[in-house]
Amino acid sequence: MEVYGFSNIIEIDKDKLKYTDKSGVAKYVYFDECRSNWVKHVNQSGDFVTWDGQPYKNINEEDTNCVGQRDWFADKPYFEFFTTPVIRFEIIPKRRVWEIFMKHWKQRYYQEFHKISSKLSDCGWSTLDLG
């Protein structure tokens, strides 16, 4: 899995997410590819269940707009996109000395996290909420 900070994200549009890699080179996450990989993951894993507890499988790409997953409650909140390999964008905290003793230090990053989620939604895509 490749891991980058939220600050590596340059732009999100209806087809793709543009970001810079560790060398500063612009790269792309294509949402159609992510959706296809997401559907394969759900259909093959058996980890997902419906509201009535039945295995959730045999979904079609046309039935979902999900391109990855997100978790605000992880140690470093993140978005993962189902590229090959999976790409994760996470908070790279710039913790201040006094925040060592504060359990809610992440709250000042929530606006940035929400902005990514909202932009994906505005472009017609979603991510599974893990937390």
C-alpha positions in Angstrom: 0.0 0.0 0.0 1.2 3.5 -0.9 0.7 6.1 1.8 0.6 9.9 1.3 -0.6 12.8 3.3 -3.8 14.8 2.6 -1.6 17.6 1.5 -0.5 15.5 -1.5 -4.0 15.7 -3.0 -4.1 18.4 -5.6 -7.6 18.1 -7.1 -10.6 15.9 -7.2 -13.0 15.9 -10.3 -15.7 13.6 -11.6 -13.3 11.1 -13.1 -10.1 11.2 -10.9 -8.1 12.4 -8.0 -4.8 14.1 -8.9 -2.0 13.9 -6.3 1.8 14.2 -6.1 3.9 11.2 -5.2 7.0 11.4 -2.9 9.1 12.6 -5.8 6.7 15.5 -6.5 5.4 13.9 -9.7 1.7 14.3 -10.5 -0.2 11.0 -10.5 -3.9 10.1 -10.7 -6.4 7.8 -9.0 -9.1 6.9 -11.6 -12.5 6.4 -9.9 -13.8 3.9 -12.5 -10.9 1.6 -11.7 -11.4 2.0 -8.0 -15.1 1.2 -8.3 -14.3 -2.0 -10.3 -11.8 -3.1 -7.7 -14.2 -2.3 -4.9 -16.9 -4.4 -6.4 -14.4 -7.3 -6.8 -13.3 -6.9 -3.2 -16.9 -7.0 -1.9 -18.0 -9.9 -4.1 -14.9 -12.0 -3.2 -14.3 -11.2 0.5 -17.5 -12.3 2.2 -16.8 -9.7 4.9 -19.8 -7.6 4.1 -23.4 -8.4 5.2 -26.8 -6.8 4.4 -29.0 -5.3 7.1 -30.6 -8.7 7.6 -27.2 -10.4 8.1 -27.0 -12.1 4.7 -23.7 -12.1 2.8 -23.5 -9.1 0.5 -22.2 -10.2 -2.8 -22.9 -10.3 -6.5 -23.2 -6.5 -6.8 -22.6 -4.9 -10.1 -20.5 -1.8 -10.8 -23.7 0.0 -11.9 -25.1 -0.6 -8.4 -22.5 1.4 -6.5 -20.5 4.6 -6.6 -18.1 3.4 -3.8 -14.4 3.8 -4.7 -12.8 3.1 -1.3 -13.0 3.5 2.4 -12.4 6.0 5.1 -11.9 6.1 8.9 -11.9 9.2 10.9 -11.3 7.3 14.2 -8.1 5.6 13.1 -4.9 6.8 14.8 -4.2 8.7 11.7 -7.6 9.3 9.9 -7.4 8.3 6.3 -9.1 7.7 2.9 -8.1 4.5 1.0 -8.8 4.2 -2.7 -9.0 0.8 -4.3 -6.3 1.2 -6.9 -3.8 -1.5 -7.6 -2.1 -1.3 -5.1 -4.4 0.5 -2.7 -3.5 4.1 -2.1 -4.0 5.7 1.3 -4.2 9.4 2.1 -3.9 10.1 5.8 -3.4 13.0 8.2 0.2 13.7 8.7 -0.1 15.5 12.0 1.8 18.6 12.9 1.4 18.1 16.6 2.2 20.9 18.9 4.1 20.1 22.2 1.0 20.9 24.4 -1.1 18.6 22.3 0.7 15.5 23.6 -1.6 15.6 26.5 -4.8 16.3 24.5 -6.8 13.3 23.3 -8.7 15.5 20.8 -5.8 16.8 18.8 -7.3 15.4 15.6 -10.3 17.8 15.7 -8.4 20.6 14.0 -8.0 18.3 10.9 -11.7 17.4 10.7 -12.5 20.2 8.3 -9.8 18.9 5.8 -11.1 15.3 6.2 -14.7 16.5 5.6 -13.7 18.6 2.6 -12.3 15.5 0.8 -15.5 13.5 1.6 -17.7 16.3 0.4 -15.8 16.8 -2.8 -16.0 13.1 -3.6 -19.8 13.2 -3.0 -20.2 16.4 -5.1 -18.5 14.5 -8.0 -20.8 11.5 -7.5 -18.5 9.1 -5.6 -18.5 7.7 -2.1 -16.3 5.8 0.3 -17.3 3.2 2.9 -17.3 4.7 6.4 -15.3 2.4 8.7 -15.4 4.5 11.8 
